[in-house]
Amino acid sequence: MRNKVQAVPYGQIKLLPGLFQSRAKLNRSYVMSLNSVNLLQNFYTEANLYEPMSHVHEHWEPQHLGWESPACPLRGHFLGHWLSSAAKLYAATGDTEAKGKADWIVEELGRCQIQNGGEWAGSIPEKYLHWIAEGKHVWAPHYTLHKTLMGLYDMYAYAGSQRALEIIDQWSNWFYRWTGELSEETLADVLDVETGAMMEVWADIYAATGKKEHLELMRRYTRNRLFEPLLRGEDVLTNMHANTTIPEIHGAARAYEVTGEQKWRDIAEAYWKSAVTDRGTYCTGSQTSGEIWSPPGELSARLGGRNQEHCVVYNMIRLADFLYRWSGSTVYLDYIERNLYNGIFAQQHPKSGMITYFLPLHAGATKKWGSPTKHFWCCHGSLVQAHTIHANLAFYTDDEGVIIAQYMPSELKWNSKDGDIHIKQTLDPQTNWGIRDTSRDQIRRPSAWAVNISVICKQDTQFTVKLRLPDWLHGAPIISVNGQPAADAEDEDGYIRIRRTWRNGDHLHLQLPKILSVSPLPDRPDIVSFMDGPVVLAGLCDEERTLRGNVHKLETLIIPDNEREWAEWLPGYRTINQERGFRFIPLYEVEDQRYTVYFPVKEGSGATIKTDQRYP
């Protein structure tokens, strides 16, 4: 099966200095700071290989606690995320230190598997799965085991580890035999206990091995009790645990890619319609309260301290990527962009790199940051994975050429049919230092994002460059090629499309006009958040504040604040004409301050506020 849009292989895109690179580096530092033996502590314990216990006895204390504590039923889940992260670090950047550490861990997992009898390689005992088949309560054993299988598969797919694939292949015999012993009804009951992306990983492994047993495992892990009502158009998601279901939909999406069977794509698209199109999102682009989906369009009653679970953000970005590659629709790219800034970045501490499990959206909220080794929430796992995929969200390709999907400093090495082509994009700071250049350095904060794109090729090559027109665009984009207006630029299906014969050194300059805008709650249009392009602004205040002014003339409510230092434009705002003033900064810059995102607004005009969200 061939997608309409193709992902670029890892290693052909690299991040350049900027926000995305700095956040990825923070994440890499955390990943590499973790001790390999401590990462394996629960696998060693299960296989009776944990040597420290042989000489410290009652004085021994585990170094990884929280959800990695030996007393936690989910113990061992994080290592799979860690392996996936290390594998993609190597694939994307050639990080041999990460690969060497991960290869050693894979070998140790193989040693544990041998000690366990040659099949089982899990951090929890097999009886946990037998117990759920008997109807006993166990906290998500499939979720835990899937993470290890996923990490091993990613080590094979992204780091070339044949040993990792061998471990999976041997382990799969246990799952094939066990699921084959269950009745159809019992297996359906088992799948109701958070299976994670077991279906996806079996699809991945089938694609790697071609073994009919792996295809059969993929089919056995089909969660029909979820899939069938989705295909009928029923709302089965309201008040349902969100991150139980999203990885199961990843399974359907991957099944479509490896089998070409249309029903799997229909399931993934039906899920998106129910979860996003019909349900709506917060201004951040994500949803959920207390880990469950809110009723369609009814979000105001669910603002609280447990909004927007990070795992949901990351996994919905992954689903949007599947749907984008199949359809080529830019609405999925808009969704990804908003969730990157207001989810992935907003839920990573900008200095320590740590994770906040939830992103509270009530008035006077604070972010609760996890620790490096004492929590290991599920979101620690999605954290270390999320910051390894930034580069591969920047560019895609299709039959015509290159798509610039996200505007981030990055460089693509594209192996076109006419030779290697490098395409580099950087964000134009729209400033200069020294004597003022009036053509470049504006008096006030720029009202557009500006992007510089350069082409390096050994020979003249004809291809198309497609530039995404973001949903926050306000007015016509301004495009020039080599300093001249781009006469051959066409606006088509959410892109600016430029087809020409590109020559070495060609330079494209793009300006995307933006304005400060509001994003109301779907069911309370009088309660709004403020957005600067795709970026949510957080008001630094510790209580709900009613603002007074005209929401259609935002200069009556907030104005630029501390907008420039030296040659850098800064993104702050502050209130004006209010009883008590306060400042706004991007939500992703908030560390430990109290903040408020949504504000009631009293208007004189009485006009209706329209939502800015346009997801499919």
N, C-alpha and C positions, 0 to 999 in steps of 0.2 A: 504494500500500500504506500502511495506517495502523497505526502502532505502538500497543501498549497504553498506553504512557507516552510523553509528548512532551518533548523537550528544550526548554528556554527559550531563545529567541533571544539571541545575544550583545548586551550592552548593557542588558538588562533586569534584570540582577543585578549588584550591586556589592559588593565586599568592604568590611567595616568594620574598624576597628582590632583587631588581634589577630595571632596567629601566621601565619595564612594570608596576611593582607595584608602583613605585614612580609617574609615570604619572597618574595612576588610583587614587592615593591618592590626587594628585592635583585637579583632577576632582571632587572627592567626597567633598573636601573642598568648591569648588565653588557651587556645588549643594546644600549643606546644609547651605550655607551663605545667600541664598535668602529667603526673608520674605514671609510667606505663604499668608498673606492678599494681599500683592503686587502681588504675582503670580495670585491671583484670581481677580484682580481689574476689568478686562474687563468682566468677568462672572458676578460679582456683579453688574456692571453698566447695563448690558443687562437685568438682572433680577430685577433692581431697589432695590438692597440690599446693595449698597455701603454706609455704615453708615458714614464714614468720610465726605462725601459730605453734610450730613444733618446739619453740624454745622460749616464747614469752608467756605462754599459757594464759592465766587469768589477767595478766597485765596488758594483754594485747588490746588495742583499740583500732577500729577501722579508720582509715584516713579519709575516706569518702563517705559522707553521711547523707541525711535526707532520704531521697528516693533511691540512693545507692547504698543505704544502710543494709547490712545483712538481715535485718528484721523486716525489711520492706518487701512486699510481694512483687514489686516492679524492679527489684535490684538487678542491675546489669543492663538496663535499657540504654543507658547513656553511651556505652562503649560502641554500639552500632552507629549512633549519630557521629561519634568521634571518628570512626573509621571512614564514614562517608565524607566527612569534612576533610580529613587528611588526604583521601584519594583525590578529591577535587582540587585541593591545594596543589597537589603534585601535577595533576592534569592541566590546570590553568596556568601555573607559574613555573613548573619544573622544580618545585620545592623538594629536593632530594632528602633533606632532613626529615620532613614530614613523612615521606615515603619509607625511609629506613625505619622509622619508629613504628609505622603502621605494619610494615612487612614482618617485623619481629612479633608484634601482637598477633597477627594472623597465624604465625608458626606456633605461638603459645596456645591459641584456640585449637589448633590441630592436635597439640599435645593433650589438651583437656578432652577432646573428642576421643582420642585413643584410650585415655584413662577411663572414660565413661562407657567403653565397650565398643567404640568404632562408629557410632551413629550420632548420638546426642551430643550437642555442643552448646547447650544452653546454660544460662546463669541461674535458672530455677529448675526444680525437678519435674520430670515427666508427669508425676502424679497430679500436678496442678491442672493439666489438660484432662486427665481422667476424671478429676473432681468436677470440672464444669460439665462434662458429659453426663455425670450423675446428678446434675442439678445443684451441686454445692456451690457456695459463693467463694470465688477467688477473684482478686482484683486484676483483671485484664492480663492473663498470661500470654495470650496471642500477641497483644500489643508489645509486650516485652521481648518475646522471641522474634517477632518480625524485625525489630530494630537490629538485632545481630545478623539476621539473614540479609537485610538491606545493606548493612555495612560491609559484609563479606562480598555481596554482589558488586557493590560500588568499587571495592578494591580490585575485583576482577575487571570491571568495565572501564574504570578510569586509571587504574594503576597497573594493569596487566598481570595481576596475581593469579596464576593458575592454581596455586595452592588454595586460595580462597574459594574458587569454584569447586575444587575437589571436596572441600569440607561441606559445602552446600549440597553437593550431589549425594554424598554419603548420608548427610542429615535428612535429606528429602525422603529417603527410604522409610524412616520412622514415621513421618507425616503421611506418606502414601498408605502405609499399612494401617495406621491408626484410624484415619478418616474412612478407609475402606471397611472397617469393622462397625461403623456407626450407621444407624438407619437414617433415611432421608430427614425424618422429623427431628431426630436427635441432633443431627448435624446442623439443621436450621436453628435449633435452640442454642447450640454452641456458638454459631455465628452472631447471635444476638449479644454476646459478651465481648464487645470491643476487640475485633480481630485485627485492628490496624490495617496495614496495606498488604496483608498476606496474599491477596489475589494478585496485586501488582507484582510482588516479588516472584511469584511462581510464573507469571507471564514473562518477566524479565529473564528468568532462568530457562524457561522453555525457548525463548529467542536465542539464548546462548548455546543450548545443548541440542535442541530439536527432539528431545526425548518425549515420547507420548505420555509417560508418567507425569512429567511436569505440566504438560497441557491439561491432563486430567486433574491434577491438583488445582490448577487455576480455575477450572470449571467447578470443582467441589467447593471452592471458597467463594463462589458467587452468592451474594446476599440477596436472594430473591424477595425476601420480606420487605426490603427497602426498595429494590429496583423496580418491582412490578407496579406498586402504587405510584411511583414517580412517573412511569411511562403512561399511566392512566390520567396523569395531571392532578393527582390528589396532593393536598398539603399535608405531608407526613413529617415535615421538619419542625413546625412550631413546637417549641419547648423540648426539642430533641437535642441530645448532646451533639454539638456540632462536629467536634474533631474525631468522634467515632465514625461519622459518616463520610467525611471528605476523603480520607485515605481509601475507603471502600470504593469511592467514585474514581479515584486514581486507578484502582484495579480495573474498572470497566474501561477507562480511557486507554490504559496500556493494552488491555485485551483487544480493543479495536485496532491498535497499531500492529499487533503481532498476528492477528487472524484476519483482519479486514471485514469482520462481520459487523453490519450496520447497527445491529441492536445495541452494541456496546457504546457506540457514539451517541445513539439516541438517549441512552441512560445518562451519560455525562452532560449532554445538553439540557436534558430535562431537570437535572439537579441544579445547574446554573440558573435556569429560569426560576425555579422555586426558591433557591437560596439568595439570589441577587436581584434578578429582574423584578420579580413579584414582591420581594420582601423589603427591598431598599437597604441602605447602609447609613452609617453615621458619616459625618463630614470627613472622617479619616479614611473612608473607603471600606472599612471592615464593619463587623457586626458582632453580635452575641453579648449576653449578659449572664454571668455565672456559668459560662461555657455552653449555654444553650441558645438556639436560634430564637429570636423574638418573633412575635406575630407579624404578618405582612403589614408594613407601613406604620406599625405601632411601636415607636421607639422611645417616646418621651417618658413613659413610666418606667423605663428600664435603665436610665442613667444611674450609674452607681460605681462602686469601688472595684467591680470585677467585670468591666467591659473588655471587649477585644482581647481575647486570649491570643498570645503570640503564635502558638501552633496553628491556630485558625488562619491568621494572616499569611503565614508562610505557605501553608497547604493550599489556600485559595489562590495565591500567586502561582503555584505550580499548576493548579487546574486551569487558570486563565492562560497559562503558557500552552498547555495542550490545545485548548480551544482556539487560540490565536493561530497556531501552526496549521490547524485543519482549515480554518476559515479565512485567515488574513484580515479579519476585522479589527480595526484600530481601537474599538471600544475595550477590548481586552488589554491592550497596551495602556490605555488611560487608567484602567483599574489597577494594573500593576504599578504604574507610576505613583498613584495616590497612596497605595499601601506601602510602597517602599519608603516614602518620606515620612508618613504619619503612622506607620506600624513598625516596619523593620528597623528604621533609624530611631523612631520615637521610643522604642522599647529596648534600646541598647544604650547604656550609660555612655555619654560622649567622651568620658575620660577613662573609666575603669574597664569599659567593654562589657559589663555585666548586664544581665537580663532583668526586665520586669515582666512577670508572668502575665499580668493584666495591664491594661491602660485605662485607669479610671477616668470617667467623663462627667462625673458629678461636680458641682461647684465646690471649690476649695480642696481639690484632690491633691494627692501626692503619689509619686511612683514608689513602689516597694521593690528595692533592688535585691536580687539574689546574691549569694556569695559564691566564690570560685569552687568550694569543695564541701559546703555544709548543706546545700539544698538539692541540687541536681533535679529540679523540676523537669517535667516533659519539655518545657520551654527552653531550658538549658540546651536540650538536644536540637530543637529547631533553630535556636540562636546560632550554634556553631555551623549548621548547614546553610542557613540563610545568607550568611556573609561570604559564602564561597561562590555564589551564582551571579553576582552583580554584573561582571563583565559579559556573561553570556546572555544577558537581557538587553544589552546595548544594540547589537546588530543581529539581523537574520538575513537570509538570502532567499530569492525565488528564481523562477526561470528567466526573469528579466535582468536581475542584478542584485543590488544590495539594498537592504532596508535599514534605515537608522531609526530604531524603535524607541530608545530612551536616550535622552540628552545627558550624557555623562562623559567626562574626560576619559577617552579610551582609544585604542588603536586596533584595527582589524587587519590581519594578514589573510587575504582572500585568494584562494587558489582557483582563479577563474579558468575557463577553457582556453583563454588566450594568454595565460601566464599569471604570475603572482602580482597581486595589486595590494598596496597598503592604503588604507583609508583611516585617517586620523581625525578625531573630533575633540575640540577643546571648547570650554566656555569662555567667551570673551568677557573680561571684567568690565569693559566699557569705561575704563579709566586710563589715565596716563600719569606719570610722575615727573615733576619738573615744570617747565613752562607749559601752560595749558594749551592743549591741542583742541580747539573748539569743534573740530569735526568728530572727535572721539569722546572727550570728557564732558559730560553734561553738567549742568548747574545743579540739578536735583537728581535724586535716585532714579535710575533708568526705569522706564515703563515697559521694558521688553526683556526677554531672555535673548541673548545673542550667542550664536554658535559659529565657530570657525571649523571648516571641514577641508582637509587637503587630500590630494590624490597623488600617490607615487607609483609609477608603473614604468617598465622598461620600454614598452612600445605602446603606441596609440591604440586604445581599446574602446570599443563601443559597448556601453551597458547603461542600465538605468539606475539612478539613485532615487530611492523613495524616502521622503522625510515625513515623519508623522506630524499631523496637525492636531495638537492636543486639545482636549475638550475645554480647557481653560482659556484658549486663544480668544483674544478680544480685538477683532479687526483683521485686516489682511496682513499676512506675513510679508516681509521684505527680503528678497533673495537676489544676490548678485553672484556672478561667476567671474573671477579674475577682475573684480572691480566694476563690472558692467551689469546692468539689470539682466536677469535671466529670462530672455525672451522665450526660451523653449520650456519653461516651467508650466506644468499643468496640474490643476487641482482635481484629484480623482479619488473617491472612496476613502476620504480621511487622510490622504497623503498629498504632498507636493511631489510630483513625478517629473524628474529631469532625465531625459534620454539624449545622450550626445556621445560623441567620440571624445573620451577623456585623454588628456595628455599629461605627461609627467610634470608635476608642479602645479596643476590646476588647483584653484582655491575657490571654495564656495563659502559665502557668508550668509547666515540666516538670522533674521530677527523675528521673534515671536512676541507680538504685543500682548500685554496682560494688564489686568486691573486688580485692585483690591475688590473682593466680592464677598457675598454672604452665602452660607449654606444653611437653610432652615431645617429643623426637624420635620419629617414628613407629616406628622400629625399635629404639630404645633408651629405653624408658620411664623408666629410672633417670637419664637425662640431661635436665635441664629448663632452660628459661629462665623468667624472671619477667616478668609483665605487669601493668601498672596500667591496667585497662580495655583499650583497643586498643593501648596504647603499650608497646613492648618496653623493658625496663630493661637497661642495660649495666653490668656490674660493672667498676669501675676497678681492674683487676688485670692484671698482665703475664704470667700463667701460668695453667695449669689448676688449679683449686682444688676439692677434694671437700668439699662442705658436709655437716654432720651435724646432723640434726634430723628433724622429722616434716613431710613435705611436705603433709600434710593439716591441719597447724597451722602456717601459715607464720610466725606470730609466734615460733616456735622457730628460725627461720632468718634472717629479715630484719625490720627494724622501721623506722618513719619516722625520717628524719634531716634536720635543718635545715629543718623543715617550714613555717616562717613567718618572713617579714620584713615589718615594717610591716603594711600591709593586704593583703598578697599571700601566698597559699598556694603553697609550693614543692613540687616533685615528687620530692625525693630520698629514698633509703633507705640503710640500712647493715646489715651482718651483725651477728648476735648469737650468743654462745656458740660462736664459732669460734676456732681456734688463732690465726689472724691475721685481723684484720678489714679490711674495705674498704667503699667506698661504691658505691651504684648511682645513676645518673642516666638520664633517657630517652636512648635510643640516638640520637635526633635532635639532642641537645645535645652529643654527643661531637665534639670538634674534633680535637686532635692527641694526646689521651691514649691510652694502651694500654687496651684493654677486652676483656672476655670476656662472651659472651652465654649460652652453655650451660655448665651445671655438673652434674657427677655428684653425686647426693645419696644418702647412706647413711641409711636409715630404720630405726627400731626396729620399726615396725608391720608391715613387709613387705607393705603394701597395694599394689595396682596403681595406677599413675598413669594417668589417662585424658587423652587429648588434648582440647584445647579447640576444635579446628578443625571447622567445620561447613559447609564450602563444598559446593555442589551437585556 
